[in-house]
Amino acid sequence: MTTVDVKIALPGRRFDRLTALAPGLALTAGIAALAFALRLIPGVSVLSPMILSVVIGALTHNFVGAPHAARPGVAFSLRAILRFSIILLGLQITARQAADLGPGGLAMIAAALLSTLAFTVVAGRALGVARGLALLIGVGTSICGASAVIAAKAATGGDDDDAAYAVACVTLFGTLAMFVYPAAQGLIHLSPRAYGLWAGASIHEIAQVVAASFQSGAAAGQFGTIAKLTRVAMMAPVVIALGEMTVRLGLAGDGERRRPPFPWFLIGFLALSAFNSLVAVPHAIAAPIGVVTTFLLSVAMAAMGLHTDLGHIRSRGLRPLALGLLASLFISLFSLVMVRLIA
């Protein structure tokens, strides 16, 4: 192939890629737009567009079904668009706000993570849940939902069916948390810092934390995002350690083991946060970017809803589901007690 041929072929491949993504992107963006429109209805405006998007997406997937052609675009929304929107969130956070977590906040997040992981493994043994499945549920609950499950599955050579169930399980309880936490905040009246720290330290997925914490205001949302990204940063060392332990103890599965991917989007988030700390971004620029960020997060939440398959939950019975519930309750109550102590 000549140089001219390459120059002609590359745009064609890019066009094919865009064509493959278009149906799914149209679906997730359409759900996000519908969520924004629904908030114009009196009473519905109390719910964030992110929460509405995940509900609409889940209802669509489980009761209507999404076309097969939408899968690539939905997956792109859940991964690339989510990561890009998290990077943009850096423009809403400064280094001073991050420092406000303090050593106590960092210690609380680490303690909640490790305690939940240990609790889930022990409780899984008591409930008779397979060790590999219990470990994946524990990782997903304690660190960062589906991303941690997939990373742990790769590092330990776990079972594909166990991973699918764990992803569905932590997605279900993380989604429920988006509704429970704002409702609980109306009863316990935590400060914005305390509420954001509680949500960020205990809710499973990044987008779920953002949806639940921003429901209580911008300050709570910023603290929640910082706390959650701190947990995400802990994923690599924790999962690598689990992979090494499973090999040394002879517990590794038959799958191919590999190191979990580093969450590079954290670098982008930190870079924009540092820029926002050094340069005062004019409101005329920051405000539209904030709206775009919320919309992109709603697109990602729609994709998450479209990935919530209740069939995986039904496939293994009630014991693993009960374990997921217990793990979610444990990390929530543990974090709440810790927040009360350090706040």
KESE-137881 format. One record per residue (C-alpha): residue in one letter; x, y, z. Coordinates in pm, whole numbers. Example, Ala and Ser with C-alpha at 12.3 -4.5 7.8 and 13.67 -1.06 7.14 Angstrom:
2
['A' [1230 -450 780]]
['S' [1367 -106 714]]
end
This chain:
343
['M' [0 0 0]]
['T' [135 342 -92]]
['T' [146 650 129]]
['V' [-148 795 -65]]
['D' [-348 477 -4]]
['V' [-287 503 371]]
['K' [-406 862 383]]
['I' [-725 765 202]]
['A' [-789 449 406]]
['L' [-750 596 753]]
['P' [-1050 834 734]]
['G' [-1255 541 608]]
['R' [-1170 335 914]]
['R' [-1256 628 1139]]
['F' [-1590 666 959]]
['D' [-1661 294 1008]]
['R' [-1582 332 1378]]
['L' [-1818 626 1413]]
['T' [-2087 438 1223]]
['A' [-2056 144 1462]]
['L' [-2080 371 1769]]
['A' [-2363 590 1639]]
['P' [-2668 376 1735]]
['G' [-2552 327 2096]]
['L' [-2445 689 2136]]
['A' [-2781 802 2001]]
['L' [-2957 576 2251]]
['T' [-2759 685 2557]]
['A' [-2768 1053 2458]]
['G' [-3141 1025 2391]]
['I' [-3201 876 2736]]
['A' [-2993 1155 2894]]
['A' [-3189 1418 2701]]
['L' [-3516 1257 2816]]
['A' [-3391 1269 3175]]
['F' [-3321 1642 3141]]
['A' [-3667 1696 2991]]
['L' [-3841 1498 3268]]
['R' [-3692 1733 3526]]
['L' [-3916 2006 3385]]
['I' [-4213 1821 3537]]
['P' [-4302 1957 3883]]
['G' [-4175 1726 4155]]
['V' [-3937 1534 3925]]
['S' [-3681 1816 3942]]
['V' [-3572 1694 4287]]
['L' [-3402 1402 4110]]
['S' [-3079 1462 3924]]
['P' [-3067 1379 3550]]
['M' [-2802 1117 3631]]
['I' [-3038 923 3856]]
['L' [-3321 948 3604]]
['S' [-3088 830 3326]]
['V' [-2985 511 3504]]
['V' [-3347 428 3587]]
['I' [-3463 482 3228]]
['G' [-3169 281 3099]]
['A' [-3235 -13 3333]]
['L' [-3606 -17 3250]]
['T' [-3525 -6 2879]]
['H' [-3279 -295 2899]]
['N' [-3484 -528 3118]]
['F' [-3834 -465 2986]]
['V' [-3792 -343 2627]]
['G' [-3443 -441 2520]]
['A' [-3180 -248 2329]]
['P' [-3089 -333 1969]]
['H' [-2774 -536 1914]]
['A' [-2632 -256 1698]]
['A' [-2633 -26 2003]]
['R' [-2384 -234 2203]]
['P' [-2059 -71 2084]]
['G' [-2191 281 2147]]
['V' [-2332 187 2487]]
['A' [-1999 34 2589]]
['F' [-1819 347 2464]]
['S' [-2053 563 2673]]
['L' [-1987 358 2986]]
['R' [-1610 368 2946]]
['A' [-1475 655 2737]]
['I' [-1748 911 2800]]
['L' [-1755 833 3173]]
['R' [-1379 877 3200]]
['F' [-1384 1199 2998]]
['S' [-1663 1344 3214]]
['I' [-1468 1253 3529]]
['I' [-1169 1441 3384]]
['L' [-1393 1745 3326]]
['L' [-1504 1728 3689]]
['G' [-1151 1838 3774]]
['L' [-1251 2190 3667]]
['Q' [-1502 2195 3954]]
['I' [-1251 2097 4224]]
['T' [-944 2270 4366]]
['A' [-641 2141 4555]]
['R' [-767 2317 4867]]
['Q' [-1091 2118 4856]]
['A' [-897 1794 4810]]
['A' [-680 1878 5110]]
['D' [-996 1925 5314]]
['L' [-1038 1546 5319]]
['G' [-746 1544 5560]]
['P' [-547 1249 5695]]
['G' [-855 1131 5884]]
['G' [-1060 1114 5566]]
['L' [-790 921 5381]]
['A' [-750 679 5671]]
['M' [-1126 629 5687]]
['I' [-1148 545 5318]]
['A' [-865 290 5344]]
['A' [-1014 135 5660]]
['A' [-1359 105 5500]]
['L' [-1210 -57 5188]]
['L' [-1002 -320 5368]]
['S' [-1265 -395 5635]]
['T' [-1537 -445 5374]]
['L' [-1321 -676 5166]]
['A' [-1236 -889 5469]]
['F' [-1598 -890 5592]]
['T' [-1732 -1000 5253]]
['V' [-1493 -1294 5225]]
['V' [-1574 -1413 5579]]
['A' [-1948 -1360 5536]]
['G' [-1938 -1539 5201]]
['R' [-1784 -1844 5368]]
['A' [-2057 -1837 5635]]
['L' [-2331 -1814 5370]]
['G' [-2181 -2090 5158]]
['V' [-2098 -1863 4863]]
['A' [-1812 -1980 4642]]
['R' [-1482 -1821 4744]]
['G' [-1410 -1670 4402]]
['L' [-1755 -1513 4373]]
['A' [-1739 -1377 4729]]
['L' [-1400 -1220 4656]]
['L' [-1528 -1048 4341]]
['I' [-1837 -916 4521]]
['G' [-1611 -788 4798]]
['V' [-1375 -615 4556]]
['G' [-1659 -455 4362]]
['T' [-1827 -332 4679]]
['S' [-1517 -206 4855]]
['I' [-1330 -38 4568]]
['C' [-1511 77 4255]]
['G' [-1783 -153 4129]]
['A' [-1762 -315 3787]]
['S' [-1413 -183 3707]]
['A' [-1268 -343 4019]]
['V' [-1452 -670 3952]]
['I' [-1308 -695 3602]]
['A' [-960 -598 3724]]
['A' [-971 -855 4005]]
['K' [-1103 -1123 3771]]
['A' [-810 -1055 3536]]
['A' [-553 -1053 3816]]
['T' [-674 -1371 3986]]
['G' [-787 -1573 3682]]
['G' [-1146 -1570 3807]]
['D' [-1453 -1726 3648]]
['D' [-1641 -1531 3377]]
['D' [-1985 -1621 3517]]
['D' [-1876 -1516 3867]]
['A' [-1758 -1182 3726]]
['A' [-2086 -1125 3542]]
['Y' [-2285 -1197 3857]]
['A' [-2063 -975 4073]]
['V' [-2094 -687 3826]]
['A' [-2475 -718 3820]]
['C' [-2487 -747 4199]]
['V' [-2276 -442 4281]]
['T' [-2447 -240 4007]]
['L' [-2787 -323 4158]]
['F' [-2696 -219 4512]]
['G' [-2494 81 4397]]
['T' [-2793 200 4197]]
['L' [-3021 159 4498]]
['A' [-2771 360 4703]]
['M' [-2823 657 4471]]
['F' [-3177 682 4602]]
['V' [-3120 573 4963]]
['Y' [-2835 812 5042]]
['P' [-3012 1138 4948]]
['A' [-3320 1018 5137]]
['A' [-3107 932 5442]]
['Q' [-2939 1272 5424]]
['G' [-3281 1429 5473]]
['L' [-3303 1245 5806]]
['I' [-2950 1256 5947]]
['H' [-2849 1603 5814]]
['L' [-2476 1555 5762]]
['S' [-2263 1853 5661]]
['P' [-2179 1871 5289]]
['R' [-1824 1749 5364]]
['A' [-1944 1461 5581]]
['Y' [-2216 1353 5337]]
['G' [-1983 1366 5038]]
['L' [-1718 1171 5229]]
['W' [-1977 910 5333]]
['A' [-2105 868 4977]]
['G' [-1758 863 4822]]
['A' [-1625 613 5073]]
['S' [-1910 363 5041]]
['I' [-2107 380 4712]]
['H' [-1976 145 4446]]
['E' [-1939 318 4106]]
['I' [-1792 661 4034]]
['A' [-2100 777 3844]]
['Q' [-2327 652 4124]]
['V' [-2127 853 4379]]
['V' [-2145 1163 4162]]
['A' [-2522 1124 4119]]
['A' [-2591 1065 4489]]
['S' [-2352 1325 4629]]
['F' [-2440 1611 4392]]
['Q' [-2804 1547 4480]]
['S' [-2718 1719 4810]]
['G' [-2545 2017 4650]]
['A' [-2223 2115 4472]]
['A' [-2003 2108 4783]]
['A' [-2118 1758 4879]]
['G' [-2070 1645 4520]]
['Q' [-1715 1773 4510]]
['F' [-1619 1600 4834]]
['G' [-1791 1282 4718]]
['T' [-1599 1283 4390]]
['I' [-1264 1339 4562]]
['A' [-1331 1062 4815]]
['K' [-1441 819 4544]]
['L' [-1141 889 4322]]
['T' [-921 826 4624]]
['R' [-1074 477 4644]]
['V' [-1021 429 4270]]
['A' [-653 518 4313]]
['M' [-627 234 4565]]
['M' [-755 -22 4312]]
['A' [-424 -106 4145]]
['P' [-220 -192 4458]]
['V' [-509 -381 4623]]
['V' [-595 -590 4316]]
['I' [-230 -663 4238]]
['A' [-185 -780 4599]]
['L' [-491 -1006 4567]]
['G' [-350 -1154 4248]]
['E' [-18 -1232 4417]]
['M' [-194 -1382 4720]]
['T' [-411 -1614 4511]]
['V' [-104 -1746 4333]]
['R' [100 -1795 4652]]
['L' [-191 -1972 4824]]
['G' [-267 -2186 4519]]
['L' [-613 -2032 4474]]
['A' [-572 -1877 4129]]
['G' [-831 -1962 3867]]
['D' [-768 -2101 3521]]
['G' [-807 -1768 3342]]
['E' [-514 -1567 3219]]
['R' [-371 -1347 3497]]
['R' [-258 -997 3416]]
['R' [-206 -673 3601]]
['P' [-512 -448 3634]]
['P' [-508 -138 3417]]
['F' [-400 186 3579]]
['P' [-690 438 3586]]
['W' [-517 695 3362]]
['F' [-819 924 3366]]
['L' [-716 1011 3723]]
['I' [-416 1194 3576]]
['G' [-646 1408 3362]]
['F' [-873 1477 3659]]
['L' [-575 1582 3873]]
['A' [-432 1797 3593]]
['L' [-753 1995 3547]]
['S' [-797 2022 3922]]
['A' [-443 2165 3949]]
['F' [-518 2407 3665]]
['N' [-839 2515 3839]]
['S' [-639 2570 4158]]
['L' [-387 2798 3985]]
['V' [-608 2979 3733]]
['A' [-946 3135 3805]]
['V' [-1173 2997 3530]]
['P' [-1432 3264 3437]]
['H' [-1792 3179 3524]]
['A' [-1893 3234 3160]]
['I' [-1670 2937 3069]]
['A' [-1707 2723 3382]]
['A' [-2089 2727 3382]]
['P' [-2136 2578 3030]]
['I' [-1863 2323 3098]]
['G' [-2051 2224 3414]]
['V' [-2370 2165 3214]]
['V' [-2182 1962 2953]]
['T' [-2018 1755 3229]]
['T' [-2356 1678 3386]]
['F' [-2497 1576 3049]]
['L' [-2201 1348 2972]]
['L' [-2231 1188 3316]]
['S' [-2601 1131 3244]]
['V' [-2505 963 2916]]
['A' [-2269 734 3110]]
['M' [-2540 661 3367]]
['A' [-2782 570 3088]]
['A' [-2522 321 2963]]
['M' [-2485 181 3314]]
['G' [-2860 128 3330]]
['L' [-2850 -44 2992]]
['H' [-2586 -282 3137]]
['T' [-2794 -370 3445]]
['D' [-2916 -722 3371]]
['L' [-3151 -867 3631]]
['G' [-3110 -1207 3465]]
['H' [-2757 -1237 3608]]
['I' [-2896 -1172 3956]]
['R' [-3151 -1453 3922]]
['S' [-2894 -1700 3787]]
['R' [-2717 -1786 4117]]
['G' [-2996 -1773 4371]]
['L' [-3036 -1568 4686]]
['R' [-2718 -1640 4882]]
['P' [-2475 -1436 4668]]
['L' [-2740 -1164 4645]]
['A' [-2769 -1161 5024]]
['L' [-2389 -1137 5045]]
['G' [-2392 -834 4815]]
['L' [-2657 -672 5032]]
['L' [-2465 -742 5353]]
['A' [-2142 -609 5203]]
['S' [-2316 -290 5087]]
['L' [-2477 -239 5428]]
['F' [-2145 -303 5602]]
['I' [-1944 -46 5404]]
['S' [-2226 208 5433]]
['L' [-2267 175 5811]]
['F' [-1892 146 5875]]
['S' [-1827 463 5674]]
['L' [-2114 649 5839]]
['V' [-1983 567 6187]]
['M' [-1632 673 6087]]
['V' [-1762 997 5934]]
['R' [-1945 1073 6258]]
['L' [-1624 1016 6452]]
['I' [-1394 1231 6240]]
['A' [-1639 1504 6127]]
end
